Amino acid sequence: MRRFLGGGLAALLAAGGALLATGQPASAALTRYVTPTSATFTDSARPTTAFPVTDGNVPVGTWEDADGRHTSRAYFTFDLTPYRNKQIIRAMGMSGETAANDCDRPRVLELWRTDTPAAAPTWQNAPTVREKIGDVAPNAPCRGHLEILLTEAVQQAVDAELDTVTYLARIGGEDLEENKHYGRRIKTLGISIEANGAPDVPTNLRVDGRACADGLLVPTTAPVLAASVTDPDRMESYAGDPVSATFAWWPVDRPTERTEWTVSPMSAPATQVYRMPDGHLAHGGTYAFQVRASDQHANSGWSAECRFTVDTVRPPTPTVSSTDYPSGGDYPGHGGAGLPGTFTFGPNGADDVAGYQWGTAGPSNHVTADATGAATISHAPQRHGPNRIYVRSVDRAGLPSDLVVYEFIVRDTTPRVTDNDPNARLGAPRGFVFAPGMDDVVSYTYRLNDEPEQTVAAGADGSATVTVVPTRTENTLYVTSRTRDSLVSGRAAYPFRVRTEPVVSSAQWPEWEDGAPVGTAGSFRFQPAMDDVTEYVYSFNYGEQRTVAAGPDGTTTIDYTPAAAHGHTLEVFSRTSTGVVSETVTYQFYVTSVAPTVASEVYRRNLTGGGPGVTGSFTFRPHAQVTGVTSYVYTFRGEAEKTVTANADGSATVEWTPQAYDEQNYGWVELRVRARTASGTTTDAAFYSFRVEPYTPTIISEVFGWQGGPVGTTGDFVFTTGLPGATEFVYVFDGGSEQTVPVGPDGTATLTWTAESAYVHELTVRARTATGVLSGSNYYSFWIDG
C-alpha cells in the first residue's frame, strides 16, 4: 500500500509523523512520514552558535542581510528506533525550496550523513562527515518540491543498529558554497519511510476450537485448524498489516506426505483458520500441523507442531438405572417431590466415555465419568407424577450419543389442605385442615406467606387443624408433612384470597348489562367486605375522587344521573376507622344512548361526497325511546352551535354548504346533534362524520417535470379547475405570498414561470369562485439543477 508525496508535499510536511494509508490491500509495509527530532543550521558569521529551525525555513549556502555575509549548513537528526530489525522498502527524503537567490544558477544542494552530535552543531563544532548520500533534486524546478531517494542510506543505518541518523544539507563545493548566487532556503527535511517487520511466529494453535494438548481427539475428518497471527507493523492500534498464514499438515507416521495451504491475508492481529478438505483424514489416524505467517515482504518462522487424533465413531446410548426411582412403574409411584434419589449412568460397553449430559428438560447438566466410564448423580424430583431424565454419553472426542429418555413416577406425598372459613374477612382467624398424603405422618410444618414456620402434631388419623390470621388480600399457605421415620413430603402450596373490596350494585345499571338511558336518575349501593368500614372513596370514569360516609351497618348509597351514553367505569374502595384501605373494585356498566339519528344523501356517513359550495340536507329524527322532541341543537365542526325546531313528527331538516375544503382535517367534518324535549331534557349527542370532496385543480407542465432543467429555465404550468363556477386560481410558490390567475372559458389557466434558484421547488394551487368558495389544494414539486 505504497504512496509517496507529489503535489501534496506542503500539506504533508505540516502534518509531521502522519501515517500514509495506500490503495493496495496486498501490501504488508507501512509508509510513515517521519519528521526530525532535531533540526538546526549553522552560520559562519557566528561560528559558535547553533540555530534551531523554528519556522521550517532553513538557509543553506551563502546569504546576506543587514549584518553582512553568512554561510549556512543544515543538520537534521531522525529517530530510527521504530525501525529496528525491519526492512526498509523505500525511503524518500522530502523538502521544498522556499527561496533561491538566483534561479538561473543550477541547484547544487547535497545531502551527507554525519555522526549524530551530542549537542546542537555549530559552524566551529560540526559533527564528523561520513559519506555523501547524493544530490538533492538537481533538476527540479526552482522554488519547487525537492526529493531524494534514501532507501539504501536508511537501511544501512538500521542494519548498523544506529538509534539515530543525522543528515547534513549543504551547497556542494567550497567555491559554490561561498557564492551567494547558489544560496537558497529550504523547508525542514522529512523522510517518507515504507518499512516492514516480519510477522511473529503464530501461536495459540487450535483444532475445532480445542487447544493443542497431549492426546487431543477431534470428532471430524474435516476439522478447522486455527492459529493467532500477529505482526509488529500496525496501521492503527486495532489493525495491522495484512498477514496470510500457511498451514502445513501431515500424518504423523508419514511425514513425507506434508501438505501446505496458504489462506488469504487478514489484518493482524487476527485468527487465521483453515478447514481441512474432507476425504484426507481417517478415523483413528494421528496428524500434525504447524503454521507460518507471511506478509508481502517477509515470513515468520514455523510454529511448534500441534498433534491430534481423529475419532468419528459416536458412543452407544448409555444405560440409566435407579433403585430409588425405578423406570416405568405404576401409581402411586416411588419417593416423593423433593426427596433425592440416586441415578447411575453406564457406558453400555464403550471404553472412551468421558462423561454424561443430563437434565429434566434436556441434557443441560454435565457429570464426569469415573475410571470405569460410569457416573452417579443425586436428583430430587420437584413434582409428583410422571417425570423424565434425558441422558446422553459424550466420548473423549466430544461426540455425543443419542438421547435416552428415562421415565419414572414420583409419588404424590403433599398434604391435602381444606379451607374451613372461605368467607372470613381480613384480620379474622381462618381455620385450615391438613390431611396426609403419605403413611405414618406425625407432624406438619406450615407457614403463611413469609411468616416464620410453625409445626403442629398430627392426630391419630394423621390430620391436623390450624388457625392463621391473614393480614393481606393475596396469600399462600405452605405445608409439608413428616413421617415417624423423618421422611419429608412434597410441599403443598395453597393459595387463597381474602376479599376486601366493596360489593357494588345498582338496580338501574347492572354490571356488564345494558342499563337505563342517559339522563335517568339512579343510584349505586356500596356494601363492605371488611369490618369497621366508615367511608367509601369512589370515582366515575377515572375522574375526580369523592368520599361518602358509610352507615352504621357499613353500607351506603350514592345517587347518579349519567350525562353520557355507552360504557362507564365506577371505581370504589373502602376505609376503616383505623385507616385500613381495602382493595379497589372496578365496576363496569353501560348507559343506553338515546341520541337522535342523522341522515344525508349528499354527505353520507363515513363517505366522501358533495364538495366546496355544494349544499347538502341533513335530517334529524328522535330515538325510539324519546318522545315530545321540540328542537335539535347541532353544530358542524368549527362552527357555532345552532338550533332547529322539530316538525310535528319530531324530525327536522337543515341545509349546510361548505365554503372551503378543510385542509387541516383532510376534508373530514363532524356533525354533532342533540334532541330537546318539551319537558326540558336534552339527549346525549349523535356524532355524524363525513368527508367533503376536495375538487382540487390539476397541474401540468411539459418543461418542469421532476427534473426541471437548470436555473434560468422558463416554462408553463397549465391549471385545470375541478370546482364548478371557479373564476380564479390561487397559487403559491415555495411558501411565498398568494397570487392569482383568472380561469379561462375552458376552465384552465396558463402560468409562465422562470426558475431563479436551484434545488427543490413547490407549487400549491387552489381554485376559488367569485363568492369565495375555495377548493382543496394540489401540490406540485420539481427540481432545478444548480
C-alpha positions in Angstrom: 0.0 0.0 0.0 2.7 2.5 -1.1 2.0 6.0 -2.0 4.6 8.9 -2.0 4.1 12.6 -1.9 3.9 14.7 -5.0 1.8 17.9 -5.3 0.6 17.5 -1.7 4.0 17.8 -0.1 3.3 21.1 1.7 0.3 19.6 3.4 2.2 16.5 4.4 5.1 18.5 5.8 2.7 20.3 8.0 1.4 17.0 9.5 4.6 15.6 10.9 4.5 11.9 11.8 1.4 11.2 9.7 0.8 7.6 8.7 0.2 7.2 5.0 -2.5 4.8 4.0 -2.5 3.5 0.5 -4.7 1.7 -2.0 -3.1 -1.8 -2.5 -4.5 -4.2 0.1 -1.9 -6.9 -0.6 1.0 -4.7 0.7 2.4 -5.6 4.1 4.5 -2.5 4.5 3.5 0.8 6.2 4.5 4.2 4.9 5.1 6.8 7.6 6.2 10.4 7.2 8.9 11.0 9.7 10.0 14.4 10.9 13.4 15.1 12.5 13.8 15.0 16.3 16.3 17.8 15.8 16.6 20.4 13.0 19.3 23.1 13.2 21.5 25.2 11.0 24.9 26.8 11.5 26.2 30.2 10.4 29.9 31.0 9.5 29.3 34.6 10.7 28.5 33.3 14.2 30.7 30.1 14.3 30.0 29.2 17.9 26.2 29.5 17.8 23.7 26.8 16.9 20.4 27.9 15.4 17.3 25.8 15.8 14.8 25.7 13.0 11.6 27.3 14.3 9.6 28.2 11.2 10.6 25.4 8.8 12.6 27.9 6.7 16.3 26.8 6.7 19.1 28.8 5.0 21.7 26.7 3.1 24.7 28.3 1.4 25.6 31.9 1.3 23.2 34.7 2.0 23.4 38.4 3.1 21.5 40.6 5.4 22.0 43.9 7.3 24.6 42.2 9.4 26.7 41.2 6.5 27.6 37.9 4.7 26.6 34.4 6.1 27.2 30.9 5.0 24.9 28.2 6.5 24.6 24.4 6.6 21.6 22.5 7.9 21.5 19.3 10.1 18.6 17.0 10.6 18.5 14.1 13.1 16.0 11.3 12.8 14.9 8.6 15.3 15.5 5.1 13.9 14.4 3.0 16.9 10.9 2.3 15.4 12.7 0.6 12.5 15.0 -1.9 14.4 15.2 -5.2 12.7 12.9 -4.0 9.9 13.3 -4.0 6.1 13.3 -0.5 4.6 11.2 -0.9 1.4 11.5 2.7 0.3 12.7 5.9 1.9 12.3 9.2 0.2 13.7 12.4 1.6 11.3 15.4 1.1 11.7 19.1 1.3 11.0 22.2 -0.8 12.6 25.4 -1.7 11.0 28.5 -0.1 13.6 30.9 -1.7 16.5 30.9 -4.1 19.0 33.7 -4.5 19.4 33.1 -8.3 17.1 30.7 -10.2 19.4 31.0 -13.2 22.1 29.1 -11.4 21.9 25.3 -11.1 20.9 23.7 -7.8 24.0 22.1 -6.2 22.3 21.0 -2.9 23.9 17.9 -1.4 22.9 15.6 1.4 25.6 13.9 3.6 25.5 11.6 6.6 27.3 12.7 9.7 27.8 11.4 13.2 24.9 12.3 15.4 26.1 15.2 17.6 25.7 15.1 21.3 24.7 18.8 21.2 23.4 21.1 18.5 26.2 21.6 16.0 27.8 25.0 15.3 29.9 26.1 12.4 33.0 25.7 14.5 31.9 22.5 16.3 30.4 20.4 13.5 29.9 16.6 13.6 32.2 14.4 11.6 31.0 13.9 8.0 30.9 10.2 7.0 29.7 9.9 3.4 27.7 11.7 0.8 24.2 10.5 0.2 23.6 12.3 -3.0 22.5 15.4 -4.8 19.1 16.7 -3.8 16.8 17.1 -6.8 19.3 18.8 -9.2 16.7 19.0 -12.0 13.6 20.1 -10.0 12.1 23.5 -10.8 13.4 26.5 -8.9 11.5 27.0 -5.7 9.7 23.7 -6.2 9.4 20.4 -4.4 12.6 18.5 -3.5 13.0 14.8 -3.2 16.0 12.4 -2.8 15.9 8.6 -2.6 17.3 7.5 0.9 16.3 3.8 0.8 19.8 2.4 0.9 21.1 5.0 3.3 18.4 4.4 5.9 18.7 0.6 5.5 22.4 0.8 6.1 21.8 2.9 9.3 19.2 0.4 10.5 21.4 -2.5 9.8 24.2 -0.8 11.7 21.8 -0.7 14.7 22.0 3.1 14.9 19.4 4.6 17.2 19.6 7.9 15.3 20.9 9.2 12.0 21.9 12.8 11.1 21.9 14.2 7.6 23.7 17.4 6.5 22.3 19.6 3.8 24.8 22.0 2.2 25.8 23.6 -1.1 28.4 21.4 -2.9 32.0 22.6 -3.1 33.6 25.4 -1.1 33.6 27.9 -4.0 30.0 27.4 -4.8 29.0 27.3 -1.1 30.5 30.8 -0.6 28.9 32.1 -3.8 25.7 33.8 -2.8 24.1 33.1 -6.2 23.8 29.4 -5.2 22.4 30.1 -1.8 18.7 29.2 -1.1 16.3 28.4 1.7 14.6 25.0 2.1 11.9 23.5 4.3 12.7 21.2 7.1 13.8 17.8 5.7 11.3 14.9 6.3 11.5 11.3 5.2 8.7 9.2 3.9 9.7 5.7 5.1 8.0 2.5 3.9 9.2 -0.3 6.2 8.3 -3.8 7.1 8.8 -6.1 10.0 8.5 -9.8 9.6 5.3 -11.3 11.1 5.6 -13.0 14.5 5.6 -16.8 14.8 1.9 -17.9 15.0 0.7 -19.0 18.4 -2.4 -20.5 20.1 -2.9 -23.3 17.6 -6.3 -25.0 17.9 -8.2 -27.8 16.2 -12.0 -27.4 16.0 -11.8 -24.8 18.9 -9.7 -27.2 21.1 -6.3 -26.0 22.3 -3.4 -28.3 21.5 -2.6 -30.8 24.2 -1.3 -34.4 24.5 -3.9 -36.9 23.4 -6.1 -34.3 21.7 -9.1 -36.0 19.9 -11.3 -34.4 17.3 -14.7 -35.7 16.2 -14.5 -35.0 12.4 -12.4 -35.8 9.3 -12.6 -32.2 8.2 -11.6 -30.2 11.3 -11.0 -26.5 11.3 -7.4 -25.6 12.1 -6.7 -22.2 13.6 -3.8 -20.0 14.8 -3.3 -16.5 16.1 -1.2 -14.3 13.8 0.4 -11.0 14.8 2.7 -8.5 13.1 4.8 -5.7 14.6 3.6 -3.3 11.9 0.4 -1.5 12.9 -1.7 0.9 10.8 -3.8 1.6 13.9 -3.9 0.4 17.5 -6.5 -2.1 16.5 -5.4 -3.1 13.0 -2.0 -4.1 11.5 -0.5 -5.3 8.2 -2.4 -7.8 6.0 -0.9 -11.2 7.0 -1.5 -14.5 5.4 -1.0 -17.9 7.1 0.4 -21.1 5.6 -0.9 -24.3 7.2 1.2 -27.4 6.8 -0.2 -30.8 7.9 0.8 -34.4 7.6 0.1 -37.9 9.0 2.5 -38.4 12.0 3.6 -41.8 10.7 4.2 -40.4 7.1 5.9 -37.0 7.4 6.8 -37.0 3.7 3.1 -36.5 2.9 3.3 -33.0 4.1 0.7 -30.7 2.5 0.7 -26.9 2.7 -2.1 -24.4 2.1 -2.0 -20.6 2.3 -5.1 -18.7 3.3 -5.9 -15.1 2.2 -4.4 -12.2 4.2 -6.2 -10.7 7.1 -5.3 -7.5 9.0 -3.2 -8.5 12.0 -3.8 -9.3 14.8 -6.2 -12.0 13.6 -7.2 -15.6 13.9 -6.5 -17.4 10.6 -8.5 -20.6 10.0 -8.2 -23.4 7.5 -10.8 -26.1 7.1 -9.1 -29.3 6.1 -10.6 -30.9 3.0 -12.8 -33.9 3.6 -11.6 -37.3 2.5 -7.9 -36.9 3.6 -8.2 -37.8 7.3 -9.4 -41.2 8.6 -10.9 -42.4 11.9 -8.1 -43.4 14.2 -5.4 -41.5 12.4 -3.0 -39.2 14.2 -1.9 -36.0 12.4 0.3 -32.9 13.0 0.2 -29.4 11.7 2.1 -26.2 12.1 1.6 -22.6 10.8 3.8 -19.9 9.3 2.8 -16.2 8.8 3.7 -14.1 5.8 3.3 -10.5 4.7 4.3 -9.2 1.3 7.9 -9.0 2.2 8.8 -11.5 4.9 7.9 -14.8 6.5 7.8 -15.8 10.2 9.3 -19.0 11.4 7.2 -22.1 11.6 5.2 -22.6 14.8 5.6 -25.6 17.1 3.7 -28.7 16.0 0.2 -29.5 17.1 -0.9 -33.2 17.1 -4.4 -34.6 17.1 -6.2 -37.9 16.6 -9.4 -38.3 14.6 -12.3 -40.1 16.3 -15.6 -40.1 14.4 -17.4 -43.1 16.0 -20.2 -42.0 18.3 -20.6 -43.8 21.6 -23.6 -46.1 22.2 -26.6 -44.8 24.2 -25.9 -45.0 27.9 -27.7 -47.2 30.4 -29.7 -45.5 33.2 -30.9 -47.1 36.4 -32.2 -46.1 39.9 -33.4 -48.2 42.9 -35.0 -45.1 44.4 -37.0 -44.2 41.3 -37.3 -47.3 39.1 -38.1 -46.8 35.5 -41.8 -47.1 34.4 -43.9 -48.3 37.3 -47.4 -47.9 38.3 -49.1 -45.4 40.6 -48.7 -44.2 43.3 -45.0 -44.3 42.3 -41.9 -44.0 44.4 -40.2 -41.4 46.6 -41.8 -38.0 46.6 -41.4 -34.5 45.3 -38.3 -33.0 46.9 -36.9 -36.5 48.0 -33.5 -37.1 46.5 -32.6 -40.3 44.8 -29.5 -41.7 43.1 -29.3 -42.4 39.3 -26.5 -44.3 37.7 -25.4 -43.8 34.1 -23.4 -46.6 32.4 -21.2 -46.6 29.2 -23.1 -49.6 27.7 -19.8 -51.3 26.6 -18.0 -48.2 25.3 -14.4 -47.7 26.5 -13.9 -44.0 25.7 -16.8 -42.3 27.6 -15.6 -39.1 29.2 -18.9 -38.0 30.8 -22.6 -37.6 30.6 -25.0 -34.8 29.8 -28.4 -35.0 31.5 -31.4 -32.9 32.6 -35.1 -32.9 33.2 -36.0 -30.8 30.2 -32.9 -31.6 28.1 -29.3 -32.5 28.5 -28.2 -29.3 30.2 -26.1 -30.7 33.1 -22.7 -32.5 32.9 -21.1 -35.1 35.1 -17.7 -36.6 34.6 -17.4 -40.4 34.2 -15.2 -42.4 36.6 -12.4 -44.8 35.5 -15.0 -47.4 34.5 -16.9 -45.0 32.3 -19.9 -44.8 34.8 -21.3 -41.8 36.8 -23.8 -41.5 39.6 -25.9 -38.4 40.3 -28.3 -37.4 43.1 -31.5 -35.9 41.8 -34.6 -34.7 43.8 -37.7 -34.6 41.5 -39.7 -31.3 42.0 -43.1 -32.6 41.2 -45.2 -35.7 41.7 -46.5 -37.9 38.9 -44.6 -38.8 35.6 -41.1 -37.5 35.5 -38.3 -37.7 32.9 -34.5 -37.6 32.8 -32.8 -37.1 29.5 -29.3 -38.6 29.3 -26.6 -39.0 26.6 -23.0 -40.0 26.9 -20.0 -38.0 25.5 -16.7 -39.6 24.5 -13.3 -38.1 24.8 -13.5 -36.6 21.3 -16.7 -34.7 22.3 -19.0 -36.9 20.2 -22.5 -37.4 21.9 -24.6 -40.5 21.8 -28.3 -40.5 21.0 -30.6 -39.4 23.8 -32.0 -41.8 26.3 -35.3 -40.8 28.0 -35.6 -42.4 31.5 -39.2 -42.2 32.7 -40.4 -42.8 36.2 -43.3 -41.9 38.5 -43.0 -39.8 41.6 -45.5 -40.4 44.4 -47.7 -37.6 45.5 -46.9 -37.1 49.1 -48.1 -33.5 49.5 -50.6 -32.9 52.3 -54.3 -32.0 51.4 -55.4 -28.6 52.6 -59.1 -27.6 53.3 -60.2 -24.0 54.0 -62.8 -24.1 56.8 -63.6 -20.3 56.6 -63.6 -19.3 52.9 -65.6 -16.1 53.7 -63.6 -14.9 56.7 -62.7 -11.2 56.5 -59.3 -9.6 56.6 -57.7 -9.9 60.0 -60.1 -12.5 61.2 -59.0 -16.0 62.3 -59.2 -18.6 59.5 -59.1 -22.4 60.1 -57.4 -24.9 57.8 -57.4 -28.7 58.0 -54.3 -30.7 56.9 -54.7 -34.3 55.7 -51.8 -36.7 55.0 -50.6 -37.7 51.5 -48.3 -40.5 52.8 -48.5 -43.1 55.6 -47.5 -42.6 59.2 -47.5 -38.8 59.3 -46.8 -37.5 62.7 -46.4 -33.7 62.2 -46.9 -30.8 59.8 -44.7 -27.8 59.2 -46.5 -24.8 57.7 -46.1 -21.1 57.2 -48.4 -18.3 55.9 -46.7 -16.2 53.2 -43.3 -15.1 54.5 -44.1 -15.6 58.2 -42.0 -17.9 60.4 -42.6 -21.7 60.1 -44.6 -23.5 62.7 -45.0 -27.2 63.4 -48.2 -28.9 64.6 -48.5 -32.6 65.7 -50.8 -34.8 63.7 -53.7 -36.6 65.3 -54.3 -40.3 65.3 -55.8 -40.2 61.8 -52.8 -38.2 60.6 -54.7 -34.9 60.2 -54.3 -31.6 62.0 -56.2 -28.3 62.3 -54.5 -24.9 62.4 -55.7 -21.3 62.6 -54.0 -18.4 60.8 -54.8 -14.7 60.6 -54.2 -13.3 57.1 -53.2 -9.6 57.1 -53.2 -9.1 53.3 -55.5 -10.0 50.4 -53.3 -12.4 48.4 -52.0 -15.3 50.5 -50.3 -18.7 50.2 -50.2 -21.3 52.9 -47.2 -23.7 52.5 -47.4 -27.1 54.2 -45.1 -30.2 54.4 -45.6 -33.4 56.5 -43.1 -35.6 58.2 -43.4 -39.3 59.0 -42.2 -41.2 62.0 -39.1 -42.2 60.0 -38.4 -38.5 59.3 -39.4 -38.6 55.6 -40.5 -35.2 54.4 -43.3 -34.9 51.9 -43.6 -32.7 48.9 -44.7 -29.1 49.7 -48.3 -28.1 49.2 -48.8 -24.5 48.2 -52.4 -23.5 48.9 -53.2 -20.0 47.5 -56.3 -18.2 48.8 -57.6 -14.7 48.6 -59.3 -12.5 51.3 -61.7 -10.1 49.7 -61.5 -6.6 50.9 -63.0 -4.6 48.0 -66.6 -3.4 48.5 -69.6 -5.0 46.8 -71.2 -2.6 44.3 -74.8 -3.0 42.9 -77.3 -0.9 41.0 -80.9 -1.5 40.0 -80.7 0.9 37.1 -77.2 -0.2 35.8 -76.4 -3.8 36.5 -72.8 -4.7 35.8 -71.9 -5.7 32.2 -75.6 -5.2 31.1 -77.5 -2.6 29.2 -78.8 -0.1 31.7 -81.1 2.9 31.9 -80.7 5.6 29.2 -78.8 8.9 29.5 -80.5 11.3 31.9 -82.1 8.7 34.1 -81.8 9.3 37.8 -80.5 6.2 39.6 -78.2 5.0 42.4 -75.4 2.7 43.4 -75.2 0.7 46.6 -71.8 0.0 48.4 -71.6 -2.9 50.8 -68.4 -3.6 52.9 -66.2 -6.7 52.7 -64.2 -5.6 55.8 -65.2 -4.9 59.4 -65.4 -1.3 60.8 -65.8 0.4 57.3 -66.6 4.1 57.9 -66.4 5.6 54.4 -66.0 4.9 50.7 -63.9 6.7 48.1 -65.2 6.5 44.6 -64.8 8.0 41.1 -66.6 7.7 37.8 -64.6 7.2 34.6 -61.2 7.7 36.4 -62.2 11.2 37.2 -62.2 13.2 40.5 -62.3 11.0 43.6 -65.2 11.7 46.1 -65.7 10.4 49.6 -69.1 9.3 51.1 -69.7 8.2 54.7 -70.9 4.7 55.5 -73.9 4.0 57.6 -73.9 2.1 60.9 -74.0 -1.2 59.1 -71.1 -0.2 56.8 -73.3 0.4 53.7 -74.2 3.5 51.8 -75.9 4.6 48.6 -75.0 7.3 46.1 -77.2 9.0 43.5 -76.1 9.2 39.9 -77.6 10.7 36.7 -75.4 9.8 33.6 -74.9 12.6 31.1 -73.2 10.4 28.5 -74.1 7.1 26.9 -72.2 3.8 26.4 -69.6 2.3 28.7 -68.8 3.8 32.1 -66.4 2.7 34.9 -67.0 3.1 38.6 -64.0 2.5 41.0 -64.6 2.2 44.7 -62.5 1.4 47.8 -63.4 1.5 51.5 -61.6 2.7 54.5 -62.0 1.7 58.2 -61.9 3.9 61.3 -58.3 3.0 61.8 -57.3 3.9 58.2 -57.1 0.4 56.7 -57.8 0.8 53.0 -59.4 -2.0 51.0 -58.6 -3.2 47.5 -60.4 -1.2 44.7 -63.3 -2.7 42.9 -63.8 -1.7 39.3 -67.5 -1.8 38.3 -68.3 -1.6 34.5 -71.8 -0.6 33.4 -73.5 0.6 30.2 -75.7 3.6 29.8 -78.1 3.3 26.9 -77.9 6.0 24.2 -81.0 7.9 23.1 -79.2 10.2 20.7 -81.1 11.2 17.6 -80.3 9.7 14.1 -78.8 11.7 11.3 -79.1 11.0 7.5 -77.9 12.8 4.3 -78.0 11.8 0.7 -75.2 14.2 -0.4 -72.9 13.8 2.6 -73.3 10.1 3.6 -71.8 8.9 6.9 -68.1 8.0 6.7 -68.0 8.5 2.9 -66.8 11.3 0.6 -69.4 13.4 -1.2 -70.5 16.9 -2.2 -67.8 19.4 -2.3 -67.0 23.1 -1.6 -70.1 25.1 -2.5 -72.3 22.0 -2.7 -75.4 22.2 -0.4 -76.4 19.1 1.5 -79.5 18.3 3.5 -79.3 16.6 6.9 -82.4 15.1 8.5 -82.6 14.5 12.3 -85.0 12.0 13.8 -85.6 11.2 17.5 -84.6 7.9 19.2 -87.5 5.5 19.6 -87.5 5.9 23.4 -87.6 9.7 23.2 -91.0 11.4 22.8 -92.0 15.1 22.7 -89.0 16.3 20.8 -89.4 20.1 20.1 -86.0 21.0 18.7 -82.4 19.9 17.9 -79.2 21.6 18.9 -76.4 20.9 16.3 -73.0 22.1 15.2 -70.7 21.4 12.3 -67.0 21.3 13.3 -65.6 24.8 13.7 -69.0 26.5 13.5 -71.2 28.0 16.2 -74.0 25.8 17.7 -77.4 26.3 16.2 -81.0 25.2 17.0 -83.7 24.0 14.6 -87.4 23.5 15.5 -88.7 20.0 15.1 -91.7 19.1 12.9 -94.9 17.5 14.2 -93.4 14.1 13.7 -90.3 15.0 15.8 -88.0 15.3 12.7 -86.1 18.3 11.4 -84.0 19.0 8.3 -81.2 21.5 7.9 -79.0 22.5 5.0 -75.3 23.1 5.1 -72.9 24.3 2.4 -69.1 24.1 2.9 -67.4 27.3 1.8 -63.9 25.8 1.7 -62.2 22.4 1.7 -60.9 21.8 5.3 -57.1 21.2 4.6 -56.3 20.7 8.3 -58.7 17.8 8.7 -58.3 16.4 5.2 -61.9 17.3 4.4 -63.4 15.4 7.3 -66.4 17.2 9.0 -68.0 16.1 12.3 -71.7 17.0 12.9 -72.9 16.8 16.5 -76.7 16.7 17.2 -78.7 16.5 20.4 -82.5 16.5 20.8 -84.5 18.6 23.2 -88.0 17.6 24.6 -90.9 19.6 25.8 -90.0 18.5 29.4 -86.7 20.4 29.1 -84.4 17.3 28.9 -81.6 17.1 26.3 -80.4 13.7 25.0 -76.8 12.7 24.5 -75.2 13.7 21.3 -75.1 11.8 18.0 -71.9 12.1 16.1 -72.0 12.0 12.3 -68.8 12.2 10.3 -68.3 12.6 6.5 -65.7 13.9 4.1 -66.1 16.7 1.6 -64.9 16.1 -1.9 -61.9 18.5 -2.4 -62.4 19.4 -6.1 -58.7 20.1 -6.4 -57.4 21.5 -9.7 -54.9 19.6 -11.9 -51.4 20.9 -12.7 -49.5 20.0 -15.9 -46.1 21.3 -17.1 -44.1 19.9 -20.1 -41.0 21.8 -19.0 -40.9 21.4 -15.2 -41.1 17.7 -14.6 -39.3 16.2 -11.6 -36.0 17.2 -13.4 -36.8 20.7 -14.4 -33.6 21.8 -16.1 -31.1 24.4 -15.0 -31.5 27.8 -13.3 -32.9 30.3 -15.9 -35.3 27.8 -17.5 -38.7 29.3 -18.5 -41.8 27.1 -18.9 -45.5 27.0 -18.5 -47.8 25.4 -15.9 -51.4 24.6 -17.0 -54.1 24.7 -14.3 -57.4 23.0 -14.8 -60.2 23.6 -12.3 -62.4 20.9 -10.8 -64.5 23.4 -8.8 -67.8 24.4 -10.5 -68.1 28.1 -11.0 -64.4 28.8 -10.3 -63.2 32.2 -11.5 -59.6 32.2 -10.5 -56.7 30.1 -9.3 -54.9 31.0 -6.1 -51.3 29.8 -6.2 -48.2 30.0 -4.0 -44.5 29.2 -4.9 -42.2 27.9 -2.2 -44.4 29.1 0.7 -44.4 32.7 -0.5 -47.3 35.1 -0.8 -50.6 34.2 -2.6 -51.0 35.2 -6.2 -54.0 34.7 -8.6 -54.6 34.0 -12.2 -58.1 34.1 -13.8 -59.8 30.9 -15.0 -60.4 30.9 -18.8 -63.6 30.0 -20.5 -62.3 26.4 -20.9 -61.7 26.1 -17.1 -57.9 26.4 -17.5 -55.2 29.0 -16.9 -51.6 29.1 -18.1 -48.8 30.4 -15.8 -45.4 31.2 -17.3 -42.5 30.9 -14.7 -38.7 31.3 -14.8 -36.5 29.3 -12.4 -34.3 31.8 -10.5 -32.8 29.4 -8.0 -31.7 25.7 -7.8 -32.9 22.6 -5.9 -36.5 21.7 -4.9 -39.4 24.0 -5.6 -43.0 23.5 -4.6 -46.2 25.0 -6.3 -49.5 25.0 -4.4 -52.8 25.7 -6.3 -56.4 26.1 -5.2 -59.5 27.2 -7.2 -61.8 29.9 -6.0 -65.3 31.2 -7.0 -66.5 34.7 -7.1 -68.3 34.2 -3.9 -65.2 32.9 -2.1 -65.8 29.1 -2.3 -62.4 27.5 -2.1 -61.3 24.1 -3.4 -58.7 21.8 -1.9 -55.0 22.3 -2.7 -52.9 20.4 -5.3 -49.2 20.3 -4.7 -46.6 20.1 -7.4 -42.9 19.5 -6.6 -40.0 19.7 -9.1 -36.2 20.0 -9.2 -34.0 22.7 -10.7 -30.3 21.9 -11.3 -27.7 24.1 -9.8 
